[in-house]
Amino acid sequence: MFRTTRPLILALCCATLLACKAELGTPDQEGNNGNTSGNNGSSQTTPPPPDPVTPPSDNNTGNNGSGTGSGSSSGSGNTGTVTPPTPPDQPDKAPDPATKPTSLDLAGALSITHEQGAQFDIQLCADKVCVTQSALADGSFGFKLKLSQWPQDKPLRLTASNRQQSAPILSSQLPSLEQLLKQDQNGDGIITEQEVPHLHLSPMLLAYQSLTTALQKREGRQDVTALLVSDPQLNHGFARELTALLQLVLDGDIPLPVSEITQLAEYLVAYRQVQPDADLQEGLLNYAVQQGTALPADTETMLAAAVKTMAALDTRTPAYQLHATFYPHRQLTLQGIFPSRLDEPTVMVEIGAKPNHDGLNQNYFKPERPIRPQRLPVRAPDDQVLDGLPVKQGNQYSLTLALPDLNNTFTTCQPGESETSDDLMQDTLTLVVQDEKSEVELRSVLGSLCELVKQDGNRDGILTASEFPRLLVGYTSTAQQALLLKATLSAGMGSFLDWQAWTLAELDQKLKALPRHQVELLAAMVALQAEGELWQQPVNLIEGTDFRQQLLSWLEINMANEYSTVSRNNQIPDLFKLESAIADNSGLGPLLNANPDKNISHIIKTAAGLIRNSESDALLYPGTST
C-alpha cells in the first residue's frame, strides 16, 4: 500500500512533525493548564467567600419535604436556586422546541419489601386537582397526565394510604408540572425516580420530615438545614436508623399499626432529643409498651440487619438518590468553547478519576460506592436538566452543575486524600464534547468542584475560560488528557489503581510535563477525525468501538481489560513508536490509495495544520490565527 519503506517514511514523519511545530508554534502549555493567566485562579491568593455556590437553603436540600434536589446521578432540584445574571459573552441558547408537550408520565414506587403494594393507594394532587390509583404488588405506580387538565404552576403532592386503614402513611412534595418538564433528562416524556428522587415514597421522607419539624420547634426558626447537616450522628446515623425501623413497620415485620407510623417517628425523634445516648431499639421498646404491643423476639436482629443495609445503600438505587437530596447542593456554571468544526456537538460532564463500575471484575465493585466514571446531569441556561447539553448554534457552551455535598468536604477540599473516589466535591471532573457526525470525542480534564469554584475570580457563580483556560475543549486538551492517563498508570504493570483525584496544582504540573511532540501528533489525529476528510477524501480513524478507545489504543491502553491492568506500563511511546502505531491505522489506507503521490508524512503535516482551525486550540499557539 505504501510507496516508501516504513523506516524511511517514519523518519520523514519525525522531521515533518518538527516542521509542523515550527509552523504552528509551541503550544502554550501553561496557558492551557491555567498557570499563566492572572484570572485563571491557580495563582489566586484571595480566598472565596463562604459557600460561594450554595443555593438558597430553603429549597436546595429537601429537608422541608419539597425534595427537588438530586443525588449523584440526578440533576433535578434546587428549584429555589437563583440563576446568575447572563454575562455579555453568554453562549447562544438552543431554540425553543416547535411544539410544547401535551402530556407527562410520572413513574414512581412505594418502598416495600414483601410484595404488599396492592394494599396501598397513591394519590397525586396539584391544588384542588387530584387523582388516585392503586400501587402494584412491587410498590410501583404511574400517572399519565394530560397537561391541559392540571394547573402548571402549582406544586404536586404524592400521598400513600393504606386501603384497609384509610389513613395517609407517607407523603412527598414534588415541583410543579412546569418545573417537572424541565427535569426530563432524556426527553422521553417520563419522569422517573432517578430524575426526581421524591417520586420514591420511602419512610426516609418521614424520618427527615420528623427530624426537621423537631429541630424547627427546638430552634424557633424554619431554616435548620445547616444544623441538620452539620451533625453527622444525626444525619448519617440516626436518620438512616430511623428510616430502617420505619421500613420494618411499613413491611409488617414489626407489628405496629402502619397508620401510626407518623406518630411513631415523632415519638422516636422526641425520645432521642431527651436521651441522646439511648439507642433506637430502646425508644422502640418504650413506645411498644405504651401501646400495649408485644414485639417479636427477633426484633433486635431484624433492626440490626436493616440498619446495616441502610448504612451501605447501593448508589444505583432510588433510596440512595433520595437520601442525597437532604444534603446541601453546591452549584457552579461552566462556560467555554470548542472547535466550530463540530457539526452536531453535545457537551457533557463526567466525574471519576478512577474507574469503579459493574463492567469490571466484581472484586473491584462495591455497591455502596458510586459508579465511576459517571456522566452527571447538567442544567441548560433555560433550566432544562439534561444528560448532555446539545449546542444547536455556535461553538460556545454554558452549563450548570449542582452536586450534593454528601461528606461535608466542600470546605475542607482535599482532592486525592480519600481512599475512594466517591466524593462529588473532590473527585475529578472532565468535560466531554461528542460530535455525532464525525464521531470524535473531545475531552478536557478540569479538576475537583471544590477547587474549581475558587477559580471564579469575580465570584458570580460562573467560571469562564478566561478565568480557567481548561474550559477550552479542543484537540490539544484531548491529546493531553489521553497522555495524562498513560503517564499516571502504575509503572510496573500498567494498572489504573494509581489513578486518583489530583489537585489543580498537581494537574497543572503533570500536564506541563507531557512531551509536546506527542501532544501535537495526537492532537493532529483528533483534528483529522473531527474534520472527517483530507484531500477531498473521507477519513475515519475508528477501528474499534469509539474514537476515545482508538486514541488510547495508540498509547497501548485498552480500558476493556480486566483486573484494572489496561496497559503494559506507564511509559509514553516515543515519537517514532507512536507514529508507527498511527501509520498502521486502516482508516488511512483508502486515503493513501486515492493519492499515490502522498505518504504518511504528508498526512501528519496536513493534519497538524488542521489544529489551527480550532478556535479553542488557536489560543494555545501564539502567532497563529484561525
C-alpha angles and dihedrals in degrees: 000000000000120000097210132050113270098240091052092046093050092047087054089049092058091052090044093053091050089050090049089050090055089049095047099036127231115305110253092239095177092051090052092048095050101248108111103048117085089215098051094085100228090109094032114130101179108099118229121248117265113288094350093184104034112127119229108294097228093070111018104077113037095232088130091056096254089114103190094137123099143221129230094293099037128078097192125112150047094098088170093057113124110229110230117246116273110258122221092258094052108152120246111276120231112258118261114264114265094239131029119229116263097196141031132196123212117202118188142142142223111233106244133143109199104053091261097134095116089070091068135074121208119209125194119196137179111184103310097340112099139167129186133199139163122261118237121249092268091051097254121138139173140195126205107204128194101211094212089065096052134065107253100206102045122098115249125232127204119201129184118203133183105241095213095048096035091216130128110251107176134007136188134192117225131188120261120278088253089059095039091058088062092054095060093112099185096035095236095131092246124107110207136187089260091058097040109020094193088074082078104088102208135156084245087079091056092045093055094040090054092047092048094048092049092049092048091054093046095046097037094229138093101228108072097145096115092046093049093050097039093064105074093187091053096043105035098027116030098030092055093042091051090049091052092051094047089050090057089053092048090050092050094243090120108049099229121124110270088216089066096052092110091051089050093051092050091048093051093048091050091046090052092051091053095042107025093173094055118102123236095253091059091056090047092052092051091050092048091051091052090051093045092239123144113219122218117264092243095052092113092051093047093048093048091052093047092049091049091052092047091050091059104039116180105248091221093065129094089236091064092046090050092049090054092059091070093067129082113269121223115212136199133167117218122204128182146117140259132193112300088218089083109098102191107023127174119188119213139170121225126194126203135084093196128035116247115160142122092265088074127075108294091240088074099044122086117180093215091060119078118252114259134231095033134167112236125218112250132201119231123218089264089056093252110147112224142173087230135001113244111208109211098178133031128350101275127103135197120184136158130221121203111183130174117244094226098169100034091245100130091097100036091045109179108160113203095019095100119086090226132045096231101109116109092201097049106028119100121271121207127191114226126192116188122190112203094200101051094026089224118146119206123197140187122185109224112175136230123338093230089059097038093061088059090061090063094106099189093038095229094135091253121106112201133190090252088060096040115019096197087077083079100095111198149128094290095049088050092053091047093051092052093047091047090057090052095046094050098051116111110279099228105044108010093246124158091219088103092058112110142155108285127204118246090254091052091048091050091052095046094047092049090052094058114111106259097213092058090045091054094045093052091043088055091054091048089051090049092053091048091050091050094203143053128193088000091302124116116248129196117171096184111115098162136030102312144348096262092058089046090054092048092047090064085061091048093251121139112182091191092069118112130238092035092279100127099158142016096250143336097261115126107228115253117249095262093051093045092050089049091055091049092046089058092059110122091215090072095055098079090045093055093043090054091049108045092175092060134075138184093281090060090051093053093047094048093043091051088055089057090067090075089062089069115091091203092052099041090072089061093057109060115210096031130100136204 
